[in-house]
Amino acid sequence: MRPDDWHLTEDVDEFLARAGEFLRSRPALHTTQLSVTEKLRTLGAAAYEGKFPVFGLLERGGEVEATFYRFPSRGMNVTSLTPEQADSLAARLTAMDRALPSITAGEETIAAFTEAWQRRTGATAASRVRLHLYRLGTLTPPDPHPEGRGRLVGEKDQEHLMQWCREFAADVEEDVTIDVATWANTRFAEKRYTYWEAPDGTPVSMAGVNPMVAGMARVDPVYTPAHLRGRGYGAAVTTEVSRAALKAGATDVVLYTNAANPTSNALYQRLGYVRLTDIAVHDFTYAAS
C-alpha cells in the first residue's frame, strides 16, 4: 500500500462525492464524520470559524476503505484502519505535517497509528480519554419514571440553555467559550434541545440531538445540574429525545459516554442502549528541535 493511495482535499463536496457512500454504509460507527461533513455542507466554513478541515480518503480499486478529517491546528478523526493502512497514513502525513496534535479513533486503530507515528516522528503519545459509543436497541423507559414532562427548548430559553451548556462543558473539561457572540461557532449550536420539566414547570435536565444524517441521530449533550442528579431526570429526558428521534425516522440513535463514568454507562444500558465500540483520544508531544 502506498502513501499516495490517500487522496487529500479541502472541498467537502468533492470528499462526500467520493466517500459519502462509505460513511453512510455504517452511519452509527461514522457518526462524528457524518455530522461534521453535514454541518460543513449546509453551513460552510462559517460553521467552524471560517476554517475548512483537510479531508482524506483511502481509495483502491474504486473502493473507499477509510477516511479522516483534520481542522487546522487540531487533531485528526479517522475511521477504522488496519495496521498497514495506519502505516501508509502516517507516511502520507509526515510528508506534509510532522506536528499532529492528537488522534481520535477506535482503540485498535489508535494503537496501530500511534506506533507508526511514533516510529516516524519520535512523538510521545499519552491517552487523554476513552469513550464508549452506544447505539439504541429497544428503548426501555425508566421505571420508576419521574414526574414531569419534556418540552422543546425555545428562543426565550437561550440564556438559560447557554448557562447549562457552559456547566456541561466544565464538567467534561471542555475548553470552550459559550456566550451570545460565540454560540454559533460552538458544537452546541446546531442541536435541537429538550428540557425535562418538573410538575411546576422548572427545567431540571436537558438533552440535545444533532441533526439527522443518513438516518443517524446522535444524543449529545445530556446534562442535569449536580444538585438535581440521582432523581431520574437524565433518564427521562434521554428517553424523550430518543423516542422523538425514532418517531422522526432515525434508524440509528447513538451517543457517546466517558468510559470512566460507571453511572452514565449503566444508565444508558438500562434505557436500551447497546455498546457498539470503544473510541480513544491520544495526544502527541514532540521534542524541541
N, C-alpha and C positions, 0 to 999 in steps of 0.2 A: 504494500500500500504506500502510495506517495503522498507527501505533504500537499502537493498541488491538487490532489483529489478534493481538497477542501476549497469551496468557492466562497469568497467573501464579497459582501455588498452592504451598502448603507441604504439601499432602496427597499423599503418594506413591501412594496407591491411586487417587485421582482422576486424577493425572497418568498413571499406567500404563493406566487405563481408556481414556484418550483418545489417548495417544501410544505405548502398548506395541506395537501392531501396526507402527507406523512404525519403532520401534527394532529390532524383531525381523526386519523385512524385510531388513536388512543387518547381521547380527549382528557380522561381523568389523569393519566400519567403526565400529560403535556400541559397541564392546567396553567402554569405560570407563563410559558411561552405563548400560549393561545391568548391569554389575557393581555399581555404586553403588546403583541402584534396587532390585536384588535383595537386597542386604545390608540396606537400609532396610526393605524389605517383610518380610523374615524376622526381623530382629533389632530393628527400631525405632530410635528416635533414640539408644538406649544404645550402638549400634554406632559412633556418631560423637560421643561425649562429650555426649550428650543434645541434640544440635543437629540440626535438620532443615534442609535447603537450601531455597532458593526454586527451584521448577521453572518453566520457561517453555516454552510450545509455540506455534508459529505455525500457525494453522488458518484455512484459507479454503475455502469451498465444501464443508465437511465433510471436508476432507483435511488431515492434518498435514504440513507442509512442512519443519519444523525444530524442534529442541528445545535447551534448555540447562538447566544447574543451577548454583547457586552457594551455597556454605555461607557463613554469617555471617563477615565479615572475611576471606574468602578469595576466590580468583579464580573465574572463570567457565569452564566447559567447554561448548562449543557445537558442534552438528553443522554440516554444510556449509551455507553461506549464499551467496546471490547478493549483489552489491553493494546492490541495492535492499532485500533482506531485512536485510542488515547495518545499513543506514542506519535502517531502521524500528526495529530492536532498540536501536540507540544512542539513538534518540529516546525510546523507552519507558523505558530505564534512566536517562537523565539526568533524567527527570521525577521519579524516586524516589531515586536514589543516584548522586552525581557522583564517588564515590571508589572506583571499581572497581580493585582492586589489580593484576589480571592477567587474561589470557585464554589458554585452551588450545584450539586448533582446527587444522584443516587450513591450509596456508600461504596459499591464495587467500582463505579466509575471514578469516584473521588480517589480511591486507593490507587487505581491504575494511572490516572492523570498525575496525581501528586508525585508518584515515583518517577514518572517520565520527566516532569517539570523540574524536580529537584536535580535529577541527573544532568539535565541540560543547562540549568541556570545557577545551581548551587543554592537555591532558595531554601529557607527554613519554613516548614509548614506547622500550623497549630490549628486544632479543631476549635471552632467558635461555638457551634450549636448543632444538635441533631434534632431532626423533625420527623414526625410520623405523618404520612399522607393517608387520609381516610376517604373512603367512598361509601355513600349511603346505600345500605341494603334495604331492609324492611324497616320503615320508620316506626319507632315504638315510643309514643308519648310518655312522659314521666308519670309515675304513679307512686305517691300521691301527686296530683297536679296543683300547683299553687293557684290561688285565686288571682283574678285579674284578666287582662286581655292584651292582645297585640294591637299596635297602632303604627301605621306608616309615619315616619318622621317627615315633617313638612318644613317649609321655609322659615316659619316662625320659631322653629326649634334649632336654628343654625348655630347660635352661640352656645347653647347647651350641648349640642352634638359635638362641636369642636372641642369643648372642655373635656368631654368624655373620651374623645379620640386622643387628646393630649395625655390624659391619665392612662389610657391603654398603652400608648407609646412608651410612657415612662415605665410601666410595669414590665414591658418586654425589652427594655433598654434600647429602644429605637431612637436614633439621633435625628429628630425631625422637628421643624418649626411649623406649628399649626395655628394659623390665625386667618383673618379675612384676606390679607394680602397674599398669603402663600397657599391657601386652601386648594386652589385649582391645580397646583403643581404637585400636590401630595398624592400618595397612593390611596388616600382615603376618599378622594373627591368623587370618583366615578361610581361609587357604590350606592345601592338603594338600602336605606336603613329602616329597621323596625324597632320600636320600643316595646318592652313589656311593661304595662302599667299596673300598679296596684289598684284595688277597687276604688280608691279615692282619686284616681287619675294621675298619681305621681309616677314618673318613669323610674323603674328600678333595675332595668337591664336593657341591653341593646345588642343587635346583631346586624351586620352588613352583608350584602351579597353582591358579588361582581356581576356585571352584565353577562348574560348568557352568550356563549360562543360555542359552536359545534355541538350543541346540546348539553354543554357543561356549564354548571353554575358553581362558584366557589363561595362558601360561607367564610366571611372574614371582614372585620374582627367580631368576636363575641366578648362583651365586657359587662361586668357587674361591679359597681363600687365595692370596695373592701368591706365596708360596714353592712352591706346587704347580702353578702355571699352566704352560701350554705342553706338557702331557703328555696332552691329550685327555680329561681328566676332565669338563670342562664339556660337551664334545660328547656324551660317553657319558650323562651324567645328563639332558641335554636330550632325547636320543633316547629314553631310558627313559620320561620323563614324557609325551613326545609320543605314543609308542606306547600308553601306558596311557590317555591321553585319547581316542584313536581307538577303542580297544577298549571304552571306556565309552560310546561312541556320539556323540562330538563330531563335528560336521560342519565346524566351523571351529576350528582351533587357531592361535592368534595370539600374537605377542609384540612388544614394543617394544625398540628399540635406540637408543642415542645415535648420532646421525648422524656425530658426530666421532670415533667409535671404529671404525677400519677392521678391527680384529681380530675384534670380536664380529660385525660385519656380514658379514664373509667367512665366519665360522664357520657362522652360521645359513643362509646361502645354500648352503653345501656340504651341509647337512643336509636341504635341500629346501624351505626357507622362501623365499617369493617376496614381494618388496616390493609392498605394496598402496597405500600413500600416505605422505605426509610430514606430520608434526604439528609445530607450533611453540608456544612459550610466550613471550608478550610481557608484560613488567612495565610498569605505568604509574606515573609520578610526577607530582605536581601542585605548582604554585607556591603558596607560602604566601598565605593570604587577606590 
